[in-house]
Amino acid sequence: MRTILVCLLLVTGLCLTAQWDNNAGLIPSLLANASIKVSSGANLSALSDGHTETMWESTNPLPTEYLDKQDLNLMLHKENFLVFPTHVSPVLAFDGNTDSKVVITEKEIIVDFKNPVSSGWIHIKINTAQTVKILFVYADQTIEETYLPTENYQIKSFQIENAAPLKNIVLVSEAPYDLFELGILHKNPVEFVEFDLKKPTQIGWISTKHFNGEGVTDIRLLWSLNGKDWILIQHADPMATTFIPILIQPAIEARYLKVEFTLAQRPYQKAKLFEMAAYDENGPYGPRPEARPSRQTYNESMGINGFWGWGYSVYSDLLNENQGPFLFSEMADRARNYHRIDWDINTPQDKTDFNAKKQGDNHSGANWMQWEREYFQWEKAGFNIDASITFEKTTFSDKVWINTENEAFTYGKSFAGFFIHTHRLISLVEIGNEPWEYNRSVYQKVLSGMASGIKSIAPETIVLPCAVQAFDPNNVLNNYISGFVTEEISRKIDGLNTHIYPYIFTPEGKHKAINPEDPRSELWSLNNLTRFRDANMSGKAIYVTEYGYDSRGGGEDCTHDVCVSEFEQAVFGTRMTLILYRLGVDAFYWYFFANVDYHSMMHNRSGLTASYSGGFAKKAAFNAFVKLKQHIGDLYFKEDVMENDQAWVYAYSDAAGKIKKLIAWRPVPDEKNEIVWVDIPTKLNIGQAEFLVDFESTAGKTPAYSKQMQKIRIGLSGNPVILSVY
C-alpha cells in the first residue's frame, strides 16, 4: 500500500511539473490554420509551413491554359461580339474546350466585336483540307495569317503586338473545315492565393516571400471582410528575393487576405508564392514584457566586445594606458573576448596545460597563446571578463571530437582551474559563439561536458550556451534554440544568450538598418527568448552578447547596405542599449570595440572607434557611451514613464529606489534633430538637462523644457536627453 502511495505521489508530482516546451517562445502565424484557395496550381501546404524555400506555383495561362478561364478568354463572353452570317452558330468553337467543334461550310465568316477590344494572344485550332486565311482587322491595319492543312489539330498561336483595338476577325476558306476553338487573351492574366481566417482578425503585420522576377508585372496584397470587396494593403515588388515584413498601421480587422499576381503575357509564365505569415500589431515577436526594476546597475550590465590585442596584434600588456582595454573601459565595465579553442589545443584529445604555456614565449602552432597575459591587462583596466570559447566548423570541426562529452569536460575543468580558480580572471564563460553549422548532437555534448567541467572547479561561474534565438525555427542562420538547449542541458547552464542586429529587408528587398523601436527590429526577439525562459528556465538570466550598428565615422567610410551615419550609430546605439536594459537583459555587449582594418562590409564598421589604420579615432557613439556611463553608471533602471509614438522616457534610481535621472527621446527613424514638444507626466523636480549625443548642431546648447503642474513640457528629438532629478 505504501509503495502504491509513493508511486501515486510521484506521478502527481510529475503531473504538477511543467513540461519542457521547445517552442515556448514562438508566436504562431495567424495563417497557420487558415483555409486556402488558389486560382490554380498545387502544393498549398507550402504557403504557410514556415519554410521560405518551398513554394506554391500556379499553372501557366499561356499558351492555352487561359482558354477556359472566364476572366481571360474574351470569346467566352458572347455578349461582346456577333458572328456573320448570322445563321452560323459556332458556339462549340467559342467554349474553351479544344476538343469540341463546329463544321464551317461558309466561304467567309466574320467575328465582329461590338466594341473594339485590345488583344495580345489569339489561338485557333482547325482541321482543314485547304488553307484557311485568317484576317485580324484592327482600327489602323489588317494583319493576314494562314492555317495550313499540315498544321491540322494544332493549337496555333498568334501574338499580335498592336496597340490599336481589334475590330473583327475574318476566316476565309474555299472548302468546309472543322473549327475547334478560337480564343483571345485580351488582358494580362491574374493568379491569386486567398487565405480565409474563418473570422475577423486583427492584423498588423504581414510577411511574404514573393520573388517572381520580370515575368510578373505586379503583386497586390489585399484584405476583405466578406471575400468579395477587396481593399489594397500594398503593392509588393516581384523582384524582392527575401522574406519581407510589412507593417499595417493602423492594424486592420480582416477575415480574408489575398495575394494577386499580374502576369506578363508570356508563354509558360507562372506565379509563385514561397511563404506568407500574418500577425497582430506585435508581429512574430509578440508583446514586450512589463518593465521591472533592474537587478544590476548599468555599469554591471554594459559591455564591449573585444579581442586579443585590441586591434594592435600584440599582447595587451605591451600597450600603454591610453590604448586597448584602458581606452574602452571608459565606456563599459564588462568585456567579452573571443577565446579561440584552436589557440589552446589542436584537437579535443590534447591535454591542455595552461600553466605550461606560462613558462615561456617560445610556443608555436595552434596552442601558442598565453591568455593570462591578455586577461591580466583586461582585469587591470577594470573589466569584468566574459570568455566566449569559440569553435566554428571551419576552424575546429565537429568531426574532430571523439569521446565528446568527456573531452569537453576535461577542457572545461582545465580552463576553469587556471583562469577562474587560480587566477580569478573570468566570471562568465560562453560555450561557443555562433557554432550554428555544428552537428547539433555534437554541440549539445560539448556544451554539457564543458559546462560540467567548469562547474566542477568553479561552481559560482556563470555558464551560458552559444547565441540562439526563439522566434523562428526555420531561420536561415540555423540558430533556433531547440537545437542547442535541451531540458537536461538547461540544468547545467545559468541563462540564455543571443545576438541581435536591428536590420531588416525593405519592400524592395534591400538590407537596411532601422531604429531600435521599430516593431520590425530584431531587438524585439528578446520577447520570444523571455517567454521561452519563463516557460522552461524560470529565474535564469538572459544575455545579449552582441548587438550594434555599422556606421561611417572616425575618418573611415561605410558603404554597404546596412550602414548608418556616424550620429545615427550614436543615437540608435544608445537608445537600443537603454531598451535592452529596460527589457531585463542581465548584460549586453556592443559589437565591436573598433572597426576592422578591412574594406566596408557587414560588421566591419560597427566599431566605436576607427580601426588601427584609422588611429582608433573615436566616433560619436564612443563619446555617447562614455557620457551614458557617467550619468547612470551606478544607477538602476527603475521604470518606463512613457513608451509610445510621442516619446520613450525611462527613469533610473539609486540603490534605495530614489529616482535620480530620466532619459527621454522620440522614437524617430533617423538622425534629424527636429524638435517636437512633448508632455512627460511626472511630479519629479528636474534640474540640469543635457543631450546624450554631441551633434555639431547641439554644441553648447541645452535642451529646452519647462516645469508645469504634474508634468514636464520638453522639446525632444531622436537624440536622448538626460534629465537630472533632485
ZAMARRO-350866 format. One record per residue (C-alpha): residue number from 1; residue in one letter; x, y, z. Coordinates in steps of 0.02 Angstrom, whole numbers, plus 50000, padded with zeros to 5 digits. Each point is the difference from the previous one (the first is absolute). Layout:
NUM; a; X; Y; Z
...
//
This chain:
1; m; 50000; 50000; 50000
2; r; 50141; 50119; 50046
3; t; 50087; 49960; 49835
4; i; 49841; 50042; 49904
5; l; 49981; 50164; 50096
6; v; 50180; 50050; 49963
7; c; 49972; 49962; 49816
8; l; 49841; 50102; 50000
9; l; 50092; 50146; 50080
10; l; 50139; 49987; 49873
11; v; 49876; 49998; 49856
12; t; 49907; 50148; 50075
13; g; 50164; 50093; 50020
14; l; 50046; 49967; 49820
15; c; 49830; 50062; 49944
16; l; 50024; 50160; 50098
17; t; 50171; 50029; 49921
18; a; 49993; 50109; 49846
19; q; 50051; 49909; 49843
20; w; 50144; 50062; 49895
21; d; 49937; 50095; 49848
22; n; 50123; 50018; 49855
23; n; 49889; 50132; 49919
24; a; 49949; 50098; 50153
25; g; 50064; 50162; 49924
26; l; 49910; 49987; 49833
27; i; 49858; 50111; 49943
28; p; 49902; 49894; 49874
29; s; 49950; 50080; 49835
30; l; 49815; 50041; 49988
31; l; 50001; 49905; 49836
32; a; 50054; 49836; 50079
33; n; 49822; 49933; 50003
34; a; 49925; 50104; 49860
35; s; 49915; 49917; 49853
36; i; 50080; 50038; 49833
37; k; 49926; 50026; 49828
38; v; 50106; 50025; 49844
39; s; 49964; 50046; 49821
40; s; 50097; 49847; 49941
41; g; 50148; 49893; 50046
42; a; 50037; 49885; 50146
43; n; 50114; 49980; 50152
44; l; 49892; 50114; 50107
45; s; 50079; 49937; 50161
46; a; 50163; 50087; 49951
47; l; 49917; 50171; 50015
48; s; 50002; 50007; 50190
49; d; 50114; 49858; 50056
50; g; 50135; 50113; 50070
51; h; 50124; 49952; 49864
52; t; 50047; 50140; 49880
53; e; 50079; 49882; 49874
54; t; 49842; 49901; 49961
55; m; 49866; 50080; 49892
56; w; 49831; 49998; 49917
57; e; 50004; 50023; 49813
58; s; 49854; 50038; 49885
59; t; 49971; 49922; 49831
60; n; 50051; 50101; 49847
61; p; 49853; 50089; 49912
62; l; 50098; 50002; 49837
63; p; 50007; 49924; 49878
64; t; 49828; 49918; 50022
65; e; 49953; 49986; 50185
66; y; 49905; 50164; 49990
67; l; 49874; 49935; 49872
68; d; 49874; 49936; 50128
69; k; 50022; 50149; 50119
70; q; 49850; 50117; 49999
71; d; 50103; 50149; 50054
72; l; 50133; 49978; 49867
73; n; 49924; 49931; 49841
74; l; 49898; 50134; 49913
75; m; 49911; 49871; 49892
76; l; 49913; 49925; 50151
77; h; 49894; 50158; 50010
78; k; 49876; 49989; 49855
79; e; 49927; 50170; 50042
80; n; 50160; 50082; 49937
81; f; 49988; 49948; 49816
82; l; 49890; 49949; 49854
83; v; 50033; 49866; 49869
84; f; 49957; 50026; 49816
85; p; 49915; 49922; 49908
86; t; 49878; 49998; 50145
87; h; 49939; 49824; 49964
88; v; 50173; 49933; 50044
89; s; 50002; 49943; 50181
90; p; 50180; 49957; 50047
91; v; 49964; 49987; 50188
92; l; 50102; 49842; 50020
93; a; 50150; 50091; 49928
94; f; 49988; 50137; 50132
95; d; 49978; 49893; 50156
96; g; 50179; 49980; 50062
97; n; 49997; 49814; 49960
98; t; 50126; 49959; 49866
99; d; 49922; 49830; 49966
100; s; 49826; 50062; 49951
101; k; 49973; 50068; 49825
102; v; 49884; 50076; 49873
103; v; 50004; 49967; 49813
104; i; 50018; 50161; 49900
105; t; 49928; 49989; 49824
106; e; 49997; 50185; 49962
107; k; 50138; 50071; 49891
108; e; 50018; 50146; 50120
109; i; 49946; 50030; 50179
110; i; 50028; 50160; 50098
111; v; 50015; 50019; 50188
112; d; 49953; 50181; 50027
113; f; 50035; 50079; 50169
114; k; 49865; 50119; 50060
115; n; 50134; 50106; 50084
116; p; 50174; 49981; 49927
117; v; 50112; 49912; 50125
118; s; 50184; 49988; 50040
119; s; 50084; 49835; 49966
120; g; 50167; 49920; 50035
121; w; 49986; 49817; 49959
122; i; 49877; 49912; 49884
123; h; 49988; 49811; 49989
124; i; 49912; 49894; 49871
125; k; 49981; 49813; 49968
126; i; 49938; 49938; 49831
127; n; 49987; 49843; 49896
128; t; 49997; 50044; 49815
129; a; 50036; 49929; 49828
130; q; 50047; 50171; 49930
131; t; 50086; 50153; 50069
132; v; 49893; 50110; 50111
133; k; 50042; 50183; 49987
134; i; 49983; 50099; 50163
135; l; 49982; 50189; 49999
136; f; 50022; 50103; 50158
137; v; 49920; 50167; 49964
138; y; 50061; 50140; 50112
139; a; 49951; 50183; 50000
140; d; 50160; 50045; 49912
141; q; 50046; 49845; 49898
142; t; 49956; 49822; 49949
143; i; 50118; 49858; 50040
144; e; 49986; 49842; 49895
145; e; 50048; 49827; 50064
146; t; 49966; 49823; 49940
147; y; 49958; 49829; 50070
148; l; 50071; 49861; 49891
149; p; 49940; 49821; 49983
150; t; 50171; 49945; 50063
151; e; 49957; 50087; 50165
152; n; 49837; 49905; 50026
153; y; 49945; 49971; 50180
154; q; 50136; 50113; 50068
155; i; 49957; 50150; 50108
156; k; 50084; 50137; 49903
157; s; 50055; 50158; 50091
158; f; 50004; 50177; 49935
159; q; 50080; 50136; 50105
160; i; 49936; 50167; 49936
161; e; 50102; 50149; 50057
162; n; 49882; 50137; 49947
163; a; 49940; 50138; 50112
164; a; 49848; 50035; 49892
165; p; 49836; 49911; 50046
166; l; 49947; 49842; 49910
167; k; 49838; 50029; 49901
168; n; 49967; 49828; 49928
169; i; 50073; 49833; 49948
170; v; 49963; 49927; 49828
171; l; 50022; 49816; 49955
172; v; 50006; 49962; 49811
173; s; 50007; 49828; 49918
174; e; 49951; 49924; 49833
175; a; 49950; 49836; 50085
176; p; 49909; 49949; 50159
177; y; 50106; 49976; 50157
178; d; 49984; 49954; 50184
179; l; 50021; 50146; 50118
180; f; 50043; 49930; 50172
181; e; 50043; 50159; 50093
182; l; 50031; 50186; 49983
183; g; 50062; 50088; 50156
184; i; 50062; 50175; 50039
185; l; 50103; 50048; 50152
186; h; 49948; 50181; 50016
187; k; 50089; 50049; 50162
188; n; 50145; 49950; 50111
189; p; 49962; 49841; 50098
190; v; 49974; 50012; 50187
191; e; 50034; 49857; 50120
192; f; 49961; 50007; 50185
193; v; 50018; 49920; 50170
194; e; 49861; 50032; 50126
195; f; 50004; 49963; 50187
196; d; 49841; 49985; 50104
197; l; 50033; 50026; 50186
198; k; 49821; 49942; 50039
199; k; 49959; 50158; 50099
200; p; 50047; 50185; 50004
201; t; 50175; 50013; 50074
202; q; 50112; 50146; 50043
203; i; 50148; 50005; 49882
204; g; 50144; 50121; 50020
205; w; 50142; 49906; 49915
206; i; 50015; 49895; 49843
207; s; 50158; 49914; 49941
208; t; 50018; 49931; 49825
209; k; 50133; 49922; 49892
210; h; 49933; 50034; 49827
211; f; 50147; 50007; 49879
212; n; 49940; 49972; 49821
213; g; 50119; 50097; 49890
214; e; 49958; 50098; 49845
215; g; 49859; 49886; 49942
216; v; 49883; 50072; 50133
217; t; 49958; 50183; 49975
218; d; 49909; 50034; 50163
219; i; 49961; 49918; 50167
220; r; 49859; 50067; 50107
221; l; 49966; 49960; 50182
222; l; 49814; 50017; 50039
223; w; 49883; 49976; 50146
224; s; 49813; 49976; 50018
225; l; 49867; 49966; 50130
226; n; 49881; 49909; 49883
227; g; 50111; 49925; 49866
228; k; 49920; 50109; 49866
229; d; 50048; 50180; 50033
230; w; 50189; 50014; 50002
231; i; 50106; 50142; 50067
232; l; 50181; 50027; 49948
233; i; 50130; 49984; 50136
234; q; 50156; 50024; 49895
235; h; 50082; 49961; 49835
236; a; 50145; 49877; 50020
237; d; 50157; 50000; 49895
238; p; 50011; 49843; 49891
239; m; 50190; 50018; 49999
240; a; 50022; 49994; 50190
241; t; 50083; 49834; 50042
242; t; 49985; 49991; 50190
243; f; 49865; 49977; 50132
244; i; 49932; 50177; 50012
245; p; 49914; 50068; 50158
246; i; 49858; 50123; 49968
247; l; 49927; 50105; 50140
248; i; 49816; 50045; 49988
249; q; 49971; 50158; 50100
250; p; 49870; 50018; 50063
251; a; 49960; 49816; 50015
252; i; 49851; 49932; 49903
253; e; 49858; 49880; 50042
254; a; 49999; 49875; 49858
255; r; 49933; 49826; 49969
256; y; 50078; 49976; 49829
257; l; 50172; 50038; 49931
258; k; 50043; 49985; 49817
259; v; 50158; 50012; 49896
260; e; 49967; 50040; 49816
261; f; 50133; 49977; 49867
262; t; 49985; 50089; 49833
263; l; 50097; 49899; 49872
264; a; 50085; 50061; 49844
265; q; 49925; 49925; 49841
266; r; 50136; 49871; 49981
267; p; 49984; 49816; 49956
268; y; 50026; 49888; 50152
269; q; 50006; 50147; 50121
270; k; 49943; 49951; 50176
271; a; 49976; 50085; 50168
272; k; 50093; 49945; 50157
273; l; 49975; 50029; 50185
274; f; 50128; 49922; 50116
275; e; 49932; 50047; 50170
276; m; 49875; 50114; 50084
277; a; 49971; 50037; 50183
278; a; 49888; 50122; 50093
279; y; 50000; 50065; 50178
280; d; 49918; 50130; 50109
281; e; 50083; 50169; 50026
282; n; 50142; 49919; 50101
283; g; 50055; 49891; 49856
284; p; 50098; 49836; 50023
285; y; 50082; 50069; 50158
286; g; 49841; 50023; 50101
287; p; 49968; 50130; 50135
288; r; 50146; 50062; 50102
289; p; 50000; 49959; 50185
290; e; 49956; 50125; 50133
291; a; 50148; 50102; 50060
292; r; 50074; 49950; 50166
293; p; 50141; 50076; 50103
294; s; 50170; 49932; 49950
295; r; 50099; 49884; 50112
296; q; 50167; 50079; 49954
297; t; 50066; 50174; 49972
298; y; 50029; 50060; 49824
299; n; 50189; 49980; 50024
300; e; 49974; 49820; 50053
301; s; 49902; 49968; 49841
302; m; 50085; 50098; 49860
303; g; 50140; 49914; 49905
304; i; 50111; 50010; 49847
305; n; 50058; 49862; 49882
306; g; 50189; 49999; 49993
307; f; 50135; 49884; 49935
308; w; 50177; 49950; 50038
309; g; 50111; 50153; 49977
310; w; 49853; 50120; 49970
311; g; 50048; 50026; 49818
312; y; 50187; 50020; 50029
313; s; 50043; 49815; 49969
314; v; 50109; 49993; 50155
315; y; 49965; 49951; 50180
316; s; 49909; 50138; 50092
317; d; 50137; 50008; 50131
318; l; 50106; 50082; 49864
319; l; 49875; 50144; 49981
320; n; 50001; 50162; 50097
321; e; 49861; 50059; 50115
322; n; 49913; 50100; 49864
323; q; 49981; 49851; 49886
324; g; 49904; 49839; 49985
325; p; 49907; 49945; 50157
326; f; 50040; 50162; 50091
327; l; 49921; 50104; 49862
328; f; 49839; 49900; 49991
329; s; 49978; 49983; 50187
330; e; 49950; 50184; 49991
331; m; 49832; 49947; 49928
332; a; 49966; 49827; 50074
333; d; 50042; 49893; 50151
334; r; 49978; 49832; 49915
335; a; 50104; 49929; 49858
336; r; 49971; 49845; 49895
337; n; 50142; 49908; 49916
338; y; 49993; 49876; 49857
339; h; 50105; 49864; 50081
340; r; 50043; 49887; 49853
341; i; 50013; 49820; 50055
342; d; 50115; 49962; 49853
343; w; 50126; 50120; 50079
344; d; 50003; 49884; 50151
345; i; 49995; 49827; 49924
346; n; 50019; 49920; 49829
347; t; 49871; 49865; 50035
348; p; 49881; 49961; 50145
349; q; 50112; 49853; 50044
350; d; 50144; 50119; 50046
351; k; 50032; 50027; 50184
352; t; 49991; 50186; 50034
353; d; 50125; 50061; 50127
354; f; 49982; 50187; 50014
355; n; 50137; 50004; 50132
356; a; 50125; 49930; 49875
357; k; 49965; 50143; 49881
358; k; 50048; 50120; 50136
359; q; 50179; 49936; 50005
360; g; 50061; 50091; 49844
361; d; 49960; 50090; 49839
362; n; 50066; 49870; 49879
363; h; 49840; 49904; 49967
364; s; 49954; 49973; 49819
365; g; 49855; 49924; 49907
366; a; 49817; 50010; 50047
367; n; 50029; 50000; 50189
368; w; 50120; 50146; 50011
369; m; 49891; 50119; 50098
370; q; 50038; 50059; 50177
371; w; 49826; 50063; 50038
372; e; 50040; 50053; 50178
373; r; 50113; 50139; 49933
374; e; 49850; 50068; 49907
375; y; 49870; 49976; 50135
376; f; 50109; 50076; 50137
377; q; 50000; 50164; 49903
378; w; 49812; 49995; 49974
379; e; 49978; 49975; 50187
380; k; 50123; 50139; 50036
381; a; 49896; 50117; 49891
382; g; 49851; 49960; 50112
383; f; 49905; 49879; 49890
384; n; 49887; 49859; 50058
385; i; 50049; 49869; 49870
386; d; 49892; 49884; 49894
387; a; 50093; 49865; 49904
388; s; 49906; 49936; 49849
389; i; 50084; 49835; 49958
390; t; 49984; 49997; 49812
391; f; 50003; 49849; 49886
392; e; 49934; 50013; 49824
393; k; 49982; 49858; 49878
394; t; 50136; 50074; 49889
395; t; 50129; 50025; 50138
396; f; 49960; 49859; 50121
397; s; 49889; 49874; 49912
398; d; 49862; 49906; 50088
399; k; 50079; 49843; 49927
400; v; 50159; 50015; 50105
401; w; 49908; 49956; 50160
402; i; 50005; 49814; 50043
403; n; 49949; 49973; 50181
404; t; 49914; 50168; 49992
405; e; 49925; 50028; 50172
406; n; 50153; 49937; 50093
407; e; 50120; 50100; 49891
408; a; 49895; 50158; 50025
409; f; 49995; 49966; 50188
410; t; 50189; 49987; 50007
411; y; 50025; 50163; 49906
412; g; 49869; 50092; 50105
413; k; 50078; 49938; 50162
414; s; 50175; 50052; 49945
415; f; 49935; 50170; 49942
416; a; 49909; 50034; 50163
417; g; 50145; 49939; 50105
418; f; 50121; 50123; 49922
419; f; 49897; 50154; 49957
420; i; 49869; 49996; 50137
421; h; 50055; 49897; 50149
422; t; 50185; 50049; 49998
423; h; 50001; 50174; 49924
424; r; 49818; 50056; 50017
425; l; 50006; 50091; 49834
426; i; 49836; 49944; 49924
427; s; 49825; 50003; 50072
428; l; 49896; 49945; 49850
429; v; 50032; 49867; 49868
430; e; 49903; 49970; 49839
431; i; 50013; 49828; 49922
432; g; 50012; 50051; 49818
433; n; 49969; 50164; 49913
434; e; 49902; 49960; 49841
435; p; 50034; 49815; 49965
436; w; 49839; 49990; 49901
437; e; 50072; 49883; 49868
438; y; 50054; 49875; 50132
439; n; 49912; 49833; 50009
440; r; 49866; 50026; 50133
441; s; 50036; 49841; 50095
442; v; 50185; 50039; 50006
443; y; 49969; 50178; 50059
444; q; 49882; 49943; 50138
445; k; 50132; 49879; 50064
446; v; 50134; 50135; 49994
447; l; 49887; 50119; 50095
448; s; 49952; 49869; 50129
449; g; 50177; 49939; 50028
450; m; 50085; 50169; 50003
451; a; 49869; 50076; 50116
452; s; 50020; 49853; 50119
453; g; 50190; 50016; 49993
454; i; 49996; 50185; 50042
455; k; 49873; 49979; 50139
456; s; 50101; 49858; 50077
457; i; 50139; 50124; 50038
458; a; 49908; 50167; 50009
459; p; 49815; 49973; 50036
460; e; 49971; 50186; 50023
461; t; 50049; 50037; 49819
462; i; 49859; 50052; 49884
463; v; 49994; 49879; 49854
464; l; 49900; 50039; 49843
465; p; 49965; 49909; 49837
466; c; 50042; 50072; 49830
467; a; 49890; 50136; 49925
468; v; 49825; 49938; 49954
469; q; 49829; 50070; 49957
470; a; 49823; 49944; 50042
471; f; 49893; 50084; 49868
472; d; 50030; 49902; 49838
473; p; 50032; 49811; 49990
474; n; 50046; 50015; 49816
475; n; 50115; 50151; 50008
476; v; 50133; 49994; 49865
477; l; 50135; 50017; 50132
478; n; 49947; 49832; 50071
479; n; 50008; 50067; 50178
480; y; 49831; 49951; 50075
481; i; 50013; 49967; 50185
482; s; 49930; 49822; 50002
483; g; 50151; 49935; 49903
484; f; 50120; 50062; 50133
485; v; 49915; 50004; 50170
486; t; 49909; 49848; 50067
487; e; 49911; 49972; 50164
488; e; 50148; 49902; 50069
489; i; 50126; 50131; 49945
490; s; 49895; 50140; 50073
491; r; 50043; 49935; 50174
492; k; 50186; 50024; 49966
493; i; 49995; 50179; 49936
494; d; 49957; 50165; 50083
495; g; 49904; 50088; 49864
496; l; 49973; 50031; 49815
497; n; 50102; 50095; 49874
498; t; 49955; 50087; 49838
499; h; 50068; 50117; 49866
500; i; 49891; 50140; 49931
501; y; 50025; 50116; 49853
502; p; 49856; 50118; 49954
503; y; 50009; 49970; 49813
504; i; 49850; 49962; 49888
505; f; 49961; 49976; 49817
506; t; 49903; 50143; 49922
507; p; 49854; 49973; 49879
508; e; 50128; 50012; 49860
509; g; 50102; 49860; 50078
510; k; 50142; 50113; 50058
511; h; 50088; 49967; 50164
512; k; 49981; 50150; 50114
513; a; 50032; 50054; 50179
514; i; 49850; 50070; 50093
515; n; 49973; 50091; 50163
516; p; 49988; 49881; 50148
517; e; 49820; 50045; 50046
518; d; 49932; 49947; 49830
519; p; 49887; 49847; 50025
520; r; 50097; 49912; 49862
521; s; 50165; 50017; 50094
522; e; 50073; 49834; 50054
523; l; 50029; 50083; 50168
524; w; 49824; 49942; 50042
525; s; 50048; 49816; 49976
526; l; 50049; 50017; 50183
527; n; 49814; 49983; 50034
528; n; 50005; 49824; 49928
529; l; 50156; 49952; 50096
530; t; 49922; 50068; 50160
531; r; 49843; 49896; 49974
532; f; 50108; 49845; 49970
533; r; 50100; 50037; 50157
534; d; 49845; 50031; 50106
535; a; 49920; 49837; 49941
536; n; 50152; 49887; 50013
537; m; 50137; 50082; 50104
538; s; 49912; 50117; 50119
539; g; 50113; 50117; 50096
540; k; 50151; 49979; 49888
541; a; 50086; 50145; 49913
542; i; 50000; 50061; 49821
543; y; 50156; 50073; 49920
544; v; 50020; 50092; 49836
545; t; 50182; 49972; 49959
546; e; 49997; 50090; 49833
547; y; 49901; 50148; 49935
548; g; 50042; 50158; 49905
549; y; 49994; 50106; 49843
550; d; 50123; 50023; 49856
551; s; 50043; 50181; 49961
552; r; 50123; 50115; 49918
553; g; 50103; 50115; 50109
554; g; 50171; 50013; 50076
555; g; 50065; 50042; 49827
556; e; 49943; 49833; 49927
557; d; 49863; 49967; 49874
558; c; 49850; 49884; 50013
559; t; 49926; 49956; 49832
560; h; 49908; 49834; 50019
561; d; 49811; 49986; 50013
562; v; 49971; 50010; 50188
563; c; 50114; 50150; 50032
564; v; 49932; 50147; 50096
565; s; 50079; 50169; 50032
566; e; 50121; 50028; 50142
567; f; 49868; 50092; 50102
568; e; 49866; 49870; 49964
569; q; 50116; 49868; 50071
570; a; 50016; 50104; 50157
571; v; 49814; 50041; 50013
572; f; 49932; 49830; 49953
573; g; 50136; 49907; 50095
574; t; 49971; 50088; 50166
575; r; 49811; 49986; 49981
576; m; 50015; 49814; 49965
577; t; 50112; 49980; 50152
578; l; 49874; 50086; 50112
579; i; 49860; 49889; 49932
580; l; 50103; 49842; 50030
581; y; 50025; 50057; 50179
582; r; 49813; 50036; 50018
583; l; 49957; 49826; 49931
584; g; 50089; 49917; 50145
585; v; 50157; 49940; 49909
586; d; 50131; 49960; 50132
587; a; 50147; 50053; 49891
588; f; 50019; 50067; 49823
589; y; 50159; 50020; 49898
590; w; 50021; 50121; 49856
591; y; 50077; 49925; 49844
592; f; 50137; 50054; 49963
593; f; 50129; 50103; 50095
594; a; 50079; 50069; 49839
595; n; 49978; 49988; 49813
596; v; 50086; 49853; 49919
597; d; 50151; 50052; 49897
598; y; 49922; 49943; 49837
599; h; 49881; 50064; 49867
600; s; 49818; 50045; 50037
601; m; 49894; 49845; 50029
602; m; 49875; 49935; 50126
603; h; 50061; 50027; 50181
604; n; 50170; 50070; 49945
605; r; 49939; 50176; 50035
606; s; 49910; 49968; 50164
607; g; 50143; 50065; 50107
608; l; 49985; 50143; 50123
609; t; 50166; 50060; 49931
610; a; 50091; 49990; 49835
611; s; 50116; 49854; 49966
612; y; 50187; 49987; 50033
613; s; 50033; 50085; 49834
614; g; 49881; 50139; 50052
615; g; 50093; 50026; 50162
616; f; 49851; 49941; 50103
617; a; 49920; 50171; 49979
618; k; 49847; 50010; 50110
619; k; 49829; 50005; 49917
620; a; 49851; 50095; 50070
621; a; 49933; 49836; 50072
622; f; 50156; 49976; 50107
623; n; 49977; 50170; 50081
624; a; 49814; 49970; 50023
625; f; 50032; 49836; 50092
626; v; 50130; 50085; 50110
627; k; 49870; 50132; 50045
628; l; 49869; 49866; 50033
629; k; 50117; 49913; 50120
630; q; 50036; 50164; 50089
631; h; 49816; 50039; 50025
632; i; 49919; 49832; 50042
633; g; 50148; 49883; 50029
634; d; 49961; 49974; 50185
635; l; 49810; 50008; 49978
636; y; 49867; 49869; 49969
637; f; 49861; 50000; 49872
638; k; 49844; 50043; 50100
639; e; 49850; 50016; 49883
640; d; 49937; 50053; 49831
641; v; 49912; 50167; 50016
642; m; 49945; 50002; 49818
643; e; 50015; 49881; 49852
644; n; 49893; 50062; 49857
645; d; 50009; 50087; 49831
646; q; 50032; 50167; 50084
647; a; 50144; 49956; 50113
648; w; 50094; 49865; 50094
649; v; 50047; 50052; 50177
650; y; 50092; 49891; 50125
651; a; 50037; 50033; 50184
652; y; 50159; 49946; 50092
653; s; 50020; 49988; 50188
654; d; 50133; 49974; 50131
655; a; 50011; 49841; 50105
656; a; 49867; 50067; 50118
657; g; 49876; 50021; 49856
658; k; 50008; 50191; 49993
659; i; 49989; 50061; 49819
660; k; 50154; 50099; 49952
661; k; 49990; 50012; 49810
662; l; 49874; 49999; 49858
663; i; 50051; 49966; 49821
664; a; 49876; 50051; 49864
665; w; 49996; 49993; 49810
666; r; 49884; 49989; 49851
667; p; 50001; 49828; 49913
668; v; 50035; 50076; 49830
669; p; 50082; 49900; 49858
670; d; 50142; 50119; 49957
671; e; 50127; 50120; 50075
672; k; 49901; 50158; 49963
673; n; 50000; 50121; 50144
674; e; 49824; 50063; 49972
675; i; 49933; 50053; 50169
676; v; 49822; 49957; 50051
677; w; 49926; 50056; 50165
678; v; 49946; 49854; 50108
679; d; 49915; 49992; 50170
680; i; 50078; 49877; 50122
681; p; 49886; 49957; 50146
682; t; 50103; 50013; 50159
683; k; 50003; 50085; 50170
684; l; 50190; 49993; 50007
685; n; 50105; 50156; 50022
686; i; 50111; 50017; 49847
687; g; 50165; 50090; 50000
688; q; 50136; 49991; 49867
689; a; 49958; 49937; 49824
690; e; 50130; 49938; 49877
691; f; 50003; 49923; 49826
692; l; 50074; 49826; 49999
693; v; 50077; 50009; 49826
694; d; 50107; 50150; 49957
695; f; 49941; 50057; 49829
696; e; 50086; 50151; 49927
697; s; 49829; 50083; 49995
698; t; 49977; 49975; 50187
699; a; 50175; 50052; 50053
700; g; 49989; 50118; 50147
701; k; 49811; 49985; 50007
702; t; 49890; 49928; 50136
703; p; 49830; 49920; 49972
704; a; 49852; 50115; 50025
705; y; 49868; 49951; 50126
706; s; 49877; 50076; 50123
707; k; 49928; 49936; 50162
708; q; 49811; 49995; 50007
709; m; 49869; 49928; 50115
710; q; 50023; 49811; 50007
711; k; 50107; 49998; 49843
712; i; 50153; 50063; 49908
713; r; 49983; 50077; 49828
714; i; 50159; 49966; 49904
715; g; 50065; 50018; 49823
716; l; 50055; 49828; 49942
717; s; 50082; 49928; 49846
718; g; 50074; 49829; 49968
719; n; 50154; 50050; 50099
720; p; 49970; 49942; 50180
721; v; 49992; 50135; 50133
722; i; 50067; 49962; 50175
723; l; 49902; 50088; 50138
724; s; 50071; 50010; 50175
725; v; 49877; 49982; 50144
726; y; 50023; 50082; 50169
//
